Amino acid sequence: MTRTKCIYCNQEITTPSKEHVIQNALGGLYESTDICCPQCNNYISKYIDAPFTTIFNPIISRIDKFSKTNNTKSEPPCTGYVIYNGQKYIANIKSGKVVSCPELSRQLHCDATKLPLEIVEYKFDLQNTYFQQGMNKIAFNYALASGIDSKLLQHGLHIQKSPSDISSITFNYPLIPFYAMNPIDNYLELETKMGLYHSMILFQQHTRLWCYIDLFNTFQYYVLLSDKMPTNGTPIYKSYAQTLQKPDRTPPELDICRHKDIMIYANQYGVEPCPDIAEFSRRIKNAINKKSQKKKLSDIISAKMNAMPFDYPIHMMSDSSQMMMFYQSLHLYFNENEELQEHNFRTLTVAPKTYNAVPYPDAILHTTKNNQTKLREYTMSKFNRLNSYLCQNNK
Ligand SMILES: [Zn+2]
């Protein structure tokens, strides 16, 4: 069903305008044309998207072959920390290079950028309202693009209208930071090789509608979109995932001297083998051109699981209750054929002691109410992983 009226101003959409569910500046590829009119789209991109996406400048400027469609060449400036003589200083950075470090320059009465400075950390400001607004908008857009009736989402949307125009749009949905509450999630998030992707899961639990958002596989939050969902009918579930780097589409130089070589290439590119080399190269070229950045969430997770050493639980689980948590969460997420049971992933977790399956966001809320330590530790670990990835890319 296509909407004909703008979600914000309620005017008829006469000219469709593309709205990216995840902001284009962050490489989001999912587009919808029936969310809003061009005027409201402009408002959103200026006052919500622009300040939100600035937060991620350190990442945007450091990813090779980053897939955004506008300003592909721009490498926005950002701030981070450098180490000099064992001391940490804040610095302005562009394209992985320090452009100024005022504090150190003052201290040493010289241009600090001439010194051998090592960038060790980038700065992300997640405490500002732009972060909350931007995450809210992603969840809101994803729900609309998935066909959720906008009436069910109205309560978290505040619009102020002057007689002629919209004067402000704000979102007001609760944001709950994710943290890995079971050993499988802990493994997936902290023990596997760092790979950058975005994912979203829209799901219903009783009367609640949640959207789980994971940006750059680091910024992970649940957004509570509604607690007045009708419970007749199948609960809503939808997921989306994409990688952030454009796949390399240069066709390979085929080096075929044996029959075996054809089989090796056929496997590598997922094409039918063929003895006619010209035809075979054409098939490979087609396969490369079809490579998509959009992925199934289950494929991303399965690839990570396949990389788990078989003796991982023995080395990582210190006691029998942890071992039990490990196997129960494995059982919760994967069936006997080791396929991901997507509906359970990030929507449910395993409760300690009882080992029952419990709703994920509620379990987080419950545990963090009196103690934020685990959440802080997890967030730090995720940041450290991202930072070492970005700082490594500087070299
Ligand atoms: Zn509008």
Boltz pocket constraint, residues with backbone or C-beta under 6 A from the ligand:
constraints:
  - pocket:
      binder: B
      contacts: [[A, 6], [A, 7], [A, 8], [A, 9], [A, 10], [A, 11], [A, 36], [A, 37], [A, 38], [A, 39], [A, 40], [A, 41]]
      max_distance: 6.0
